[in-house]
Amino acid sequence: MTTLSLHRDGSFRKPDRGSAGSRILAFAEGGHGRAAFLLVLVCLACFLPGLVSLQPMDRDEPRYAQATKQMIETGDFVDIRFQDEARHKKPVGIYWMQSAAVATAQALGLDEARTTIAVYRVPSFLGATAATLLAYWAALALARRREAFLAAALIGASVILMVEARLAKTDAVLLACSVATMGALARAWMAQGTVRLPRRVFLAFWLGIGIGVLVKGPLVLLFAGLPAVALSLHARSLRWLVPLRPVSGIALALAIAAPWFVLIAMRSGADFFAASAGQDLMGKVGTAQTYHWAPPGFYLVAFFATFWPGALMAAIGAEFVWINRRVREAAFLVAWVVPAWIALELVPTKLPHYVMPLYPALAIAAALGIGHGFVGPFRRRFRIFGFLLALVPVGLLIGLPIAAYTLGDRLGVAAIAVLAVAAGIALVSWRLWATARVEDAAIAGIVSAMALSIAVFGVAQRDLEALKLSPNLASAVERALACETPRVGTLGYREPSLVFLAGTDLVMLDAPADAAAFLAEGACRAVLVTDAFEVGFGQALAQAGIGAVQAERVIGFNINGGDPLGIGVYVRSADTGEAAR
């Protein structure tokens, strides 16, 4: 990395090599094993708290988990369904990974593995951990070991990856695949065809492509393809790509992804491709699908929250890389970020995790800028934004107790205490930044993120009982019906998390009369009725001459609707008597 320079007057300070943060970085610099050990510790602290206790988060997570559960129940590992509805928007990769996690958990003796959401989150947890370690490997192609470790630690500690590691979805695994491909592409770019790339580089690139396509379709091709095109235009040559052995590599990627696409095409005809490419992909490109519209610039604004604690340093590091964009390492980072970022900003549908595969490049930019003395409070515009280093934990320390009170809950002393610790460390990070101890500020920010993960996901979310509406309803049904195979219907509340917890055969009812008729059809039945349908349901019961009682009433807050809900759990009078006996 001696080719990188400031292209300035050289007045910026060099990092203080004797500080506490620098000593941690020096330890990591002592060997790949040391660096990996510290990165795994960061991942455990940032990803593990709440993995088991956090309820299924509507709506995407339980849809994935429920579709996997139905695969296991039916033994059909080709078609993807949520109850009777085909889920043809994404390929099968994540469902197979989740199925393997459930099978492993059952083999280890966890009898309730199929209904334990934490088991379905294991691929995401492992994917996020792999992405962090692969970010270190990718950075080594462009930076020194010290900087590579810091970049990877900033990825592992980022807010967005903390969230995705705990959700049984595709994005953490996609990030791992994307970073693997970019780490290999970086090595090909730096070699410029002058050396034969090791076999592991070939495998990292094409396994990343093949698995990435099987997990989330063509997105991994976008994140690898746009940089490859941009760099080829920059170099005016494609020869640097030859060591990746495209013919053999494409064959390997097809061997991984193509069989399932052939099987699903034989099963569903053109339906899968129409739903995946036509409705899902083109819907996002052409319209603000599922109401997630945001204007261009959304990702830039969201970045300062989603990539905390590294966002401020990455923003300044991006300037450092842009200044040096004619240098090979910097050119690669520019090509990694700029084309895809612009493309995603122009797409109407926007969600924060869509740009997550670009964050490793920005983390590397931050680490390079720190290592070369560019990142820091050395200019007024850099200095005044130091508060961003403390914004997220201090904001949560203030906001979470208020949110809990609004929901009718109260944050416990333990949650507030750990939040205060995270906020205190973040304030220390801000102070270190202000005194130009940038490496110390970065390490303090990472430690603050580790504490924040424990505070929010490990402690505080347990106190927010109002958000656990579906788990509380499922538990209420179990208490109300003392039978082995209860049938449950729901009127007015249709969240996928309830399907996952109550069972695949949960009946979605459309009207009070339907709910009354469902209850009358047999014994061992329960109907969940929201307050909005309460009066109509009572009238339908009276007209049908059905005796029913409200076994429990569950009160909570529907995250997706943004509204408080009261839901009655109704059973037939005869079932209540049997349960009592």
VENKA-V984761 format. One record per helix or strand. SS is the DSSP state (hx for helix, st for strand). FROM is the first residue (numbers start at 0). LEN is the number of residues. If there is no record, write none. Layout:
BEGIN
<<SS:FROM:LEN> <SS:FROM:LEN>>
END
This chain:
BEGIN
<<hx:19:10> <hx:31:16> <hx:59:15> <st:80:2> <st:84:2> <hx:92:15> <hx:112:3> <hx:116:4> <hx:121:19> <hx:144:12> <hx:158:6> <hx:170:21> <hx:198:18> <hx:218:17> <hx:238:6> <hx:245:23> <hx:270:16> <hx:288:3> <st:292:1> <hx:297:9> <hx:310:13> <hx:327:19> <st:348:1> <hx:351:20> <hx:379:27> <hx:412:22> <hx:437:26> <hx:464:3> <hx:468:12> <st:486:5> <hx:495:7> <st:506:3> <hx:511:9> <st:524:6> <hx:530:14> <st:547:11> <st:562:10> <hx:572:8>>
END
